[in-house]
Amino acid sequence: MGVYYDNINLTFSYYATEDDLVPLANYAIQGFRQGVDKKTDRKDFVVTTRGMAWQEISNNVPVLSLLPSVSSDVVFRVDLATAVRFREFMTGTKSKRLETMAWCEVEVDQMTGKKSSDKAIKLNHMIKHHLSGWLVFGLIILLLATFLSPCLGFLCLGACRDCTPA
């Protein structure tokens, strides 16, 4: 029993303009197993960017205004993609697989390189659901019953008319 994580793929990027996302680095954490009611930490990893220094990034982002009241922050984005497998507790036999994606955007001050806000980073996520085998089986039975029920009713009524006395 437990949860099995496939390789965790991280993509680091920043917005050069509002619609232009520039990738900085990709990193993969090797898949692992997490036992039932156990915690795991993965915090001893260092991700290095290739060829992009903070000065280059901050110089590429256009400053909208020189007024201190207008934000001149750089927005970074971190994307996470993995697949999670686990065994059902009741049956203990079938393994399910869910593809998971998560992302967050972090505003960083262009001058200091530090996070602009004291607010917590909000992680958005999405899970790609796969149809269960029982659901597919049920849909097939429902379709067959829908198509065959008019034929069965017609055959039954036709057979009953032949059997009735005149």
C-alpha positions as CSV (number, residue, x, y, z in Angstrom):
1,M,0.0,0.0,0.0
2,G,1.1,3.6,-0.6
3,V,1.4,6.3,-3.2
4,Y,3.8,6.0,-6.1
5,Y,5.0,9.2,-7.7
6,D,6.4,9.1,-11.3
7,N,9.2,11.5,-12.1
8,I,8.3,15.0,-11.1
9,N,9.1,17.4,-13.9
10,L,9.6,21.1,-13.0
11,T,9.7,23.9,-15.5
12,F,10.9,27.4,-14.4
13,S,10.1,30.3,-16.6
14,Y,9.3,34.1,-16.5
15,Y,7.1,36.5,-18.4
16,A,9.1,38.7,-20.7
17,T,5.9,40.4,-21.7
18,E,2.3,39.7,-20.6
19,D,1.9,37.0,-23.2
20,D,5.5,35.9,-23.8
21,L,6.7,33.1,-21.4
22,V,10.4,32.5,-21.5
23,P,11.7,29.1,-20.2
24,L,14.7,29.3,-17.8
25,A,15.3,25.7,-16.7
26,N,13.8,22.2,-16.5
27,Y,14.4,19.8,-13.7
28,A,13.2,16.3,-12.9
29,I,13.0,14.7,-9.5
30,Q,13.3,10.9,-9.6
31,G,10.0,9.1,-8.8
32,F,9.5,7.7,-5.4
33,R,7.1,5.8,-3.1
34,Q,5.4,7.3,-0.1
35,G,4.0,4.9,2.5
36,V,0.5,5.1,4.0
37,D,0.3,7.9,6.6
38,K,3.9,8.9,6.0
39,K,5.4,12.3,5.1
40,T,8.2,12.9,2.6
41,D,10.3,15.9,1.9
42,R,12.1,16.8,-1.3
43,K,14.0,20.0,-0.4
44,D,17.7,19.2,-1.0
45,F,17.6,20.0,-4.7
46,V,19.3,22.9,-6.4
47,V,18.1,24.0,-9.9
48,T,20.5,26.0,-12.0
49,T,19.6,28.0,-15.0
50,R,21.7,27.8,-18.1
51,G,22.9,31.1,-19.6
52,M,20.4,33.4,-17.8
53,A,21.5,35.6,-15.0
54,W,19.2,37.7,-12.9
55,Q,20.6,40.9,-14.4
56,E,19.8,39.7,-17.9
57,I,16.3,38.8,-16.9
58,S,15.6,42.0,-15.1
59,N,17.0,44.0,-18.0
60,N,14.9,42.1,-20.5
61,V,11.6,42.9,-18.7
62,P,10.4,46.3,-19.8
63,V,9.8,48.8,-16.9
64,L,6.3,50.2,-17.4
65,S,6.9,53.3,-15.4
66,L,9.6,54.9,-13.3
67,L,7.1,56.0,-10.7
68,P,7.5,54.1,-7.4
69,S,3.8,53.6,-7.1
70,V,3.7,51.5,-10.3
71,S,4.9,47.9,-9.9
72,S,8.0,46.9,-11.9
73,D,8.0,43.3,-10.9
74,V,9.1,40.3,-12.8
75,V,6.6,37.4,-12.8
76,F,8.1,33.9,-12.6
77,R,6.2,30.7,-13.2
78,V,6.9,27.2,-11.9
79,D,5.1,24.3,-13.6
80,L,5.0,20.8,-12.1
81,A,3.8,17.7,-13.9
82,T,3.8,14.1,-12.6
83,A,1.6,11.0,-12.5
84,V,0.4,9.5,-9.2
85,R,-0.4,5.8,-8.8
86,F,-2.0,4.2,-5.8
87,R,-3.9,1.1,-4.8
88,E,-7.5,1.2,-3.7
89,F,-7.9,0.6,0.0
90,M,-10.9,-1.6,-0.1
91,T,-9.9,-4.1,-2.9
92,G,-6.1,-3.6,-2.6
93,T,-5.7,-5.1,-6.1
94,K,-6.2,-2.4,-8.7
95,S,-3.7,0.4,-9.3
96,K,-5.1,3.8,-10.4
97,R,-3.1,6.4,-12.2
98,L,-3.8,10.1,-12.1
99,E,-1.9,12.6,-14.2
100,T,-1.3,15.8,-12.1
101,M,-0.3,19.3,-13.2
102,A,0.3,22.3,-10.9
103,W,1.6,25.8,-11.4
104,C,2.2,29.0,-9.6
105,E,3.2,32.5,-10.4
106,V,5.5,34.5,-8.2
107,E,6.1,38.2,-8.5
108,V,9.7,39.2,-7.8
109,D,11.0,42.8,-7.4
110,Q,13.0,43.7,-10.5
111,M,15.7,45.6,-8.5
112,T,16.3,43.2,-5.5
113,G,15.3,39.9,-6.9
114,K,13.2,39.1,-3.8
115,K,9.5,38.1,-3.7
116,S,7.4,41.2,-3.8
117,S,4.5,40.2,-1.6
118,D,4.3,38.8,1.9
119,K,1.3,36.7,0.8
120,A,1.6,32.9,0.5
121,I,2.2,31.5,-3.0
122,K,-1.0,30.1,-4.4
123,L,-0.6,26.8,-6.2
124,N,-3.1,26.1,-9.0
125,H,-3.6,22.5,-10.0
126,M,-5.4,20.2,-12.3
127,I,-5.9,16.4,-12.3
128,K,-6.6,14.6,-15.5
129,H,-9.3,11.9,-14.7
130,H,-9.4,8.7,-16.6
131,L,-12.7,6.8,-17.1
132,S,-13.1,3.8,-14.8
133,G,-13.6,0.4,-16.4
134,W,-17.0,0.0,-14.6
135,L,-18.2,3.3,-16.0
136,V,-17.3,2.3,-19.6
137,F,-19.0,-1.1,-19.1
138,G,-22.1,0.6,-17.7
139,L,-22.3,3.0,-20.7
140,I,-22.0,0.1,-23.2
141,I,-24.8,-1.8,-21.4
142,L,-27.0,1.3,-21.4
143,L,-26.4,1.9,-25.2
144,L,-27.2,-1.8,-26.0
145,A,-30.4,-1.6,-23.9
146,T,-31.4,1.6,-25.6
147,F,-31.0,0.2,-29.1
148,L,-32.4,-3.3,-28.4
149,S,-35.4,-2.3,-26.3
150,P,-37.6,-1.2,-29.3
151,C,-36.7,-4.4,-31.1
152,L,-37.5,-6.6,-28.1
153,G,-40.9,-4.9,-27.6
154,F,-41.8,-5.3,-31.3
155,L,-40.9,-8.9,-31.3
156,C,-42.8,-9.6,-28.1
157,L,-45.9,-7.9,-29.3
158,G,-45.8,-9.5,-32.7
159,A,-45.4,-13.0,-31.1
160,C,-48.3,-12.3,-28.7
161,R,-50.6,-11.4,-31.6
162,D,-50.0,-14.7,-33.3
163,C,-50.8,-16.6,-30.1
164,T,-54.1,-14.9,-29.3
165,P,-57.3,-16.8,-30.3
166,A,-59.5,-15.3,-33.0
